[in-house]
Amino acid sequence: MALKNKYEKIELIIGYDNIFDFSTWKEPDLIIELAKLIVLRRKTSVKPATADKYFHAAIFVDTPAIDISSSEIRQRAAENMPIDFLVHHKVKEYIDKFKLYKKDDV
């Protein structure tokens, strides 16, 4: 709600595979009430056999095939490997600042 109070329009951008689990997210109805749901679809995306109300509420955008995995980014960050070419420099700064994905040396 804080974001909605600050910004007139909010868009939530998710990957195509996430739309099929969207109903299991915390308060999905509130999310689509507060934000426009944008789903990034790849050329290889398969149409579902059945589609729920969240699928129908979403706006689908075709995206180019870029082989970037969030799992790979997290793993590389955890292992102190470069991620500069995978994320925006501000994202890298945030990950570094808060030591995201770093394993505790206990």
Contacts in CASP RR format, 6 or more apart in sequence:
PFRMAT RR
TARGET T0000
AUTHOR 0000-0000-0000
METHOD contacts of the structure
MODEL  1
MALKNKYEKIELIIGYDNIFDFSTWKEPDLIIELAKLIVLRRKTSVKPAT
ADKYFHAAIFVDTPAIDISSSEIRQRAAENMPIDFLVHHKVKEYIDKFKL
YKKDDV
1 34 0 8 1.000
3 10 0 8 1.000
3 34 0 8 1.000
4 10 0 8 1.000
4 34 0 8 1.000
4 35 0 8 1.000
9 36 0 8 1.000
10 34 0 8 1.000
10 35 0 8 1.000
10 36 0 8 1.000
11 35 0 8 1.000
11 36 0 8 1.000
11 37 0 8 1.000
11 38 0 8 1.000
12 31 0 8 1.000
12 35 0 8 1.000
12 36 0 8 1.000
12 37 0 8 1.000
12 38 0 8 1.000
13 38 0 8 1.000
13 39 0 8 1.000
13 40 0 8 1.000
14 22 0 8 1.000
14 37 0 8 1.000
14 38 0 8 1.000
14 39 0 8 1.000
14 40 0 8 1.000
15 39 0 8 1.000
15 40 0 8 1.000
15 41 0 8 1.000
16 39 0 8 1.000
16 40 0 8 1.000
16 41 0 8 1.000
16 42 0 8 1.000
16 45 0 8 1.000
16 60 0 8 1.000
18 39 0 8 1.000
19 39 0 8 1.000
19 54 0 8 1.000
19 55 0 8 1.000
19 58 0 8 1.000
20 48 0 8 1.000
20 55 0 8 1.000
22 28 0 8 1.000
22 37 0 8 1.000
22 54 0 8 1.000
22 55 0 8 1.000
23 52 0 8 1.000
23 54 0 8 1.000
25 31 0 8 1.000
28 54 0 8 1.000
31 37 0 8 1.000
32 54 0 8 1.000
32 57 0 8 1.000
36 59 0 8 1.000
37 54 0 8 1.000
37 57 0 8 1.000
37 58 0 8 1.000
37 59 0 8 1.000
38 58 0 8 1.000
38 59 0 8 1.000
38 61 0 8 1.000
39 58 0 8 1.000
39 59 0 8 1.000
39 60 0 8 1.000
39 61 0 8 1.000
40 61 0 8 1.000
40 63 0 8 1.000
41 60 0 8 1.000
41 61 0 8 1.000
41 62 0 8 1.000
41 63 0 8 1.000
42 62 0 8 1.000
42 63 0 8 1.000
42 65 0 8 1.000
43 62 0 8 1.000
43 65 0 8 1.000
44 65 0 8 1.000
48 55 0 8 1.000
68 86 0 8 1.000
72 86 0 8 1.000
73 83 0 8 1.000
73 86 0 8 1.000
73 87 0 8 1.000
74 101 0 8 1.000
75 101 0 8 1.000
76 82 0 8 1.000
76 83 0 8 1.000
76 86 0 8 1.000
77 83 0 8 1.000
77 95 0 8 1.000
77 100 0 8 1.000
77 101 0 8 1.000
77 102 0 8 1.000
78 101 0 8 1.000
78 102 0 8 1.000
78 103 0 8 1.000
83 92 0 8 1.000
83 95 0 8 1.000
84 92 0 8 1.000
87 95 0 8 1.000
94 100 0 8 1.000
95 101 0 8 1.000
END
